[in-house]
Amino acid sequence: MLAKHTYFDQETRSKLIDYSMEVDGLKTPDEVLSRLDEITSQKNPIRVHGANRFSIKVGDWRRIELGRNVFIHRDVPRGWLEEWTALVDSGRAMGLMTARTVLAPFTWTELLRMLDPIGFDRWPIELALKHGMRDGYVCPVGGRWAVGYWSPGVLGSDFTQQARGLLQMAASAAAVRLERLAGSDVKRTGSRACLTPREQSVLRQASMGLTLEETAKALGLGEETVRSHFKKAQAKLGTRNRTHTVAEAMRDLLII
């Protein structure tokens, strides 16, 4: 276990602040991540992991493309990337889903305590541990990016709010620069399903626990019409049943 550490002396704090201003002059995603890593890791057990631009569909992790919307720092432990890519290809990525939905960043250790994942949902953390990454800190930026750091030791009580704020500030600056360098993503825009107002109404009623019969009565529609709207929404969202359809519509913020 690493000894207790005071994160970011005055020199490092100044460099992180300067980074937020100088990042616009960096020419490639690799430069953006490497310069940040150089600052955070010089005197601290904090390394840059990488950055991910979210797809427009909340659960669409299969659109991840290295060098396009995902950028991994070159010094991330060897072997992790191949196994993580296989995990994402399966369509399940707990860490990214959490990063997109949380209001503020948390360490991996804190997320484990709060969410208490089991089985497959625990696999991303176990994969990181397997490759020597004992803890991490993922910073969501505007619901569009996540910039991550990792540490060979647990980020405990000495990982202060000041240190977290500095990392979030730098992550936000990095994400803004990466957005410009990555350019537009045709696959990101226009991939979202478009539900009609009637289809949304039907799904919204179902999300509140109404049965098909109750939904028809509430909307003043026939049961067959409600059933038809369900089927059309299911086809558009590529889902398997009504429960899956409602859940997918909520994940994509098509109903609230």
C-alpha positions in Angstrom: 0.0 0.0 0.0 1.3 3.5 -0.8 2.0 5.8 2.0 -0.4 8.7 2.7 0.2 11.4 0.2 -0.6 15.1 0.0 -1.8 15.7 -3.6 -0.6 18.5 -5.7 2.0 21.0 -4.2 1.9 24.6 -5.3 4.1 24.0 -8.4 1.7 21.2 -9.6 -1.4 23.3 -8.9 0.1 26.1 -11.0 0.9 23.8 -13.8 -2.7 22.4 -13.8 -4.1 25.9 -14.0 -1.6 26.8 -16.8 -2.6 23.6 -18.6 -6.2 24.8 -18.8 -5.0 27.8 -20.7 -2.3 26.2 -22.9 -4.3 23.1 -24.0 -5.7 25.0 -27.0 -2.2 25.1 -28.5 -1.8 21.3 -28.4 -2.1 19.7 -31.8 -3.2 16.1 -31.3 -5.3 14.1 -28.8 -2.1 12.3 -27.7 -0.5 15.6 -26.8 -3.6 16.7 -24.9 -3.5 13.5 -22.7 0.3 13.2 -22.4 0.8 16.8 -21.3 -1.9 16.4 -18.6 -0.3 13.1 -17.5 3.1 14.7 -17.3 1.8 17.2 -14.8 -0.4 14.9 -12.7 2.1 12.1 -12.4 5.4 14.0 -11.9 5.0 14.2 -8.1 1.8 12.3 -7.5 0.4 8.8 -8.0 -2.2 10.1 -10.4 -2.0 9.0 -14.1 -4.2 10.0 -17.0 -6.3 7.1 -18.3 -8.0 8.5 -21.3 -11.1 10.2 -22.6 -14.4 9.1 -24.1 -17.0 11.0 -26.1 -20.4 9.6 -25.5 -22.7 8.4 -28.3 -26.0 10.2 -28.6 -27.8 7.1 -27.4 -27.1 6.5 -23.7 -26.7 2.7 -24.0 -25.0 2.6 -27.4 -21.5 1.6 -26.3 -20.8 -0.4 -29.5 -20.1 2.8 -31.4 -16.7 3.2 -29.5 -13.9 3.8 -32.0 -10.3 4.2 -30.8 -8.8 7.4 -32.1 -12.2 8.7 -33.1 -14.3 9.1 -30.0 -12.1 7.2 -27.5 -8.5 8.2 -26.7 -6.5 6.1 -24.3 -3.2 7.3 -22.9 -0.2 5.5 -24.2 1.0 4.5 -20.7 -2.1 2.7 -19.6 -1.1 -0.8 -18.5 -0.6 -3.2 -21.5 -3.3 -5.7 -22.0 -6.0 -3.7 -20.4 -7.2 -2.1 -23.6 -7.8 -5.4 -25.4 -9.9 -6.8 -22.6 -11.8 -3.6 -22.1 -12.7 -3.3 -25.8 -14.1 -6.8 -25.7 -16.2 -5.8 -22.7 -17.6 -2.8 -24.4 -18.3 -4.8 -27.6 -20.6 -6.9 -25.4 -22.8 -3.7 -25.0 -22.2 -3.4 -21.2 -19.9 -0.8 -19.7 -20.9 0.1 -16.2 -18.2 2.7 -15.7 -19.2 4.8 -18.7 -22.9 4.6 -18.0 -22.2 5.8 -14.5 -19.9 8.6 -15.7 -22.6 9.9 -18.0 -25.3 10.1 -15.4 -23.6 11.2 -12.2 -23.8 14.9 -11.2 -20.2 15.0 -9.9 -17.1 12.8 -10.2 -16.4 10.0 -7.7 -13.5 7.7 -7.3 -13.8 4.0 -8.3 -13.7 3.1 -4.6 -16.5 5.4 -3.7 -18.6 4.1 -6.6 -18.1 0.5 -5.4 -19.3 1.5 -2.0 -22.4 3.4 -3.3 -23.5 1.0 -6.0 -22.2 -2.3 -4.6 -22.1 -4.0 -8.1 -22.2 -7.7 -8.4 -21.4 -10.2 -11.1 -20.8 -8.8 -14.5 -21.3 -5.2 -13.3 -18.2 -5.6 -11.2 -16.0 -6.8 -14.0 -14.7 -3.4 -15.2 -13.3 -2.7 -11.7 -11.8 -6.1 -11.4 -10.2 -5.7 -14.9 -8.6 -2.5 -13.7 -7.3 -4.2 -10.5 -5.9 -7.1 -12.6 -3.7 -4.6 -14.5 -2.5 -2.7 -11.4 -5.0 0.2 -11.4 -6.3 0.1 -7.9 -8.4 3.2 -8.0 -9.5 5.9 -10.4 -11.3 9.2 -10.8 -13.6 9.7 -13.8 -14.7 13.3 -14.6 -17.9 13.7 -16.6 -17.9 16.8 -18.7 -21.3 18.2 -19.9 -22.9 14.8 -20.4 -20.8 14.5 -23.6 -17.3 13.5 -22.4 -15.7 11.6 -19.6 -12.0 12.1 -18.8 -10.4 9.5 -16.5 -7.5 9.3 -14.2 -6.1 6.2 -12.5 -3.8 5.5 -9.5 -1.7 2.5 -8.4 -3.0 3.1 -4.9 -6.4 3.8 -3.2 -7.5 7.4 -3.4 -8.4 7.9 0.3 -9.3 10.8 2.6 -6.1 12.6 1.6 -7.6 13.0 -1.9 -9.1 16.3 -1.1 -11.9 18.4 -2.7 -9.2 20.8 -3.8 -7.3 18.0 -5.6 -10.5 16.8 -7.2 -11.4 20.3 -8.3 -8.1 20.7 -10.0 -8.4 17.4 -11.9 -12.0 18.3 -12.9 -10.9 21.7 -14.2 -8.1 20.1 -16.3 -10.4 17.4 -17.5 -12.9 20.0 -18.7 -10.2 21.9 -20.6 -9.0 18.6 -22.1 -12.5 17.6 -23.2 -13.1 21.0 -24.9 -9.9 20.6 -26.9 -10.5 17.0 -27.7 -14.0 17.9 -29.0 -12.4 20.3 -31.5 -9.7 17.9 -32.5 -12.1 15.0 -32.9 -14.4 17.0 -35.1 -17.9 16.1 -36.0 -19.1 12.5 -35.6 -21.6 11.6 -38.3 -22.4 8.4 -36.4 -23.2 10.4 -33.3 -25.8 12.6 -34.9 -29.0 11.2 -36.3 -28.7 7.8 -34.7 -31.4 8.5 -32.1 -34.8 7.0 -32.7 -37.6 9.4 -33.3 -40.9 8.5 -31.6 -44.2 10.1 -32.4 -46.1 12.0 -29.7 -48.6 9.1 -29.4 -45.8 6.5 -29.0 -44.2 8.7 -26.4 -47.5 9.0 -24.5 -48.1 5.3 -24.5 -44.6 4.6 -23.2 -44.9 7.3 -20.6 -48.1 5.7 -19.2 -46.4 2.3 -19.1 -43.4 3.8 -17.3 -45.8 4.8 -14.5 -47.0 1.2 -14.1 -50.3 1.4 -16.1 -51.4 -1.7 -17.9 -52.3 -1.8 -21.6 -56.0 -1.5 -20.7 -55.4 1.4 -18.3 -53.2 3.2 -20.8 -55.9 2.9 -23.4 -58.5 4.4 -21.0 -56.2 7.2 -19.9 -55.4 8.3 -23.4 -58.9 7.7 -24.9 -57.6 5.1 -27.4 -58.5 1.6 -28.3 -56.4 -1.2 -26.8 -55.4 -2.4 -30.3 -54.2 1.2 -31.1 -52.1 1.3 -27.9 -50.7 -2.2 -28.7 -49.8 -0.9 -32.2 -48.0 2.1 -30.8 -46.0 -0.2 -28.5 -45.0 -2.4 -31.4 -43.9 0.6 -33.5 -41.8 2.0 -30.7 -40.3 -1.4 -30.0 -39.3 -1.7 -33.7 -37.7 1.8 -33.7 -35.7 1.2 -30.5 -34.7 -2.3 -31.4 -36.0 -3.7 -28.1 -37.3 -7.1 -27.2 -40.4 -6.5 -25.1 -42.5 -3.7 -23.5 -40.3 -3.4 -20.4 -37.1 -3.2 -22.5 -38.8 -0.6 -24.7 -39.8 1.7 -21.8 -36.3 1.3 -20.2 -34.6 2.2 -23.5 -36.8 5.2 -24.1 -36.0 6.5 -20.6 -32.3 5.9 -21.1 -32.3 7.9 -24.3 -34.4 10.6 -22.6 -37.2 10.1 -25.1 -39.7 10.1 -22.2 -39.3 11.6 -18.8 
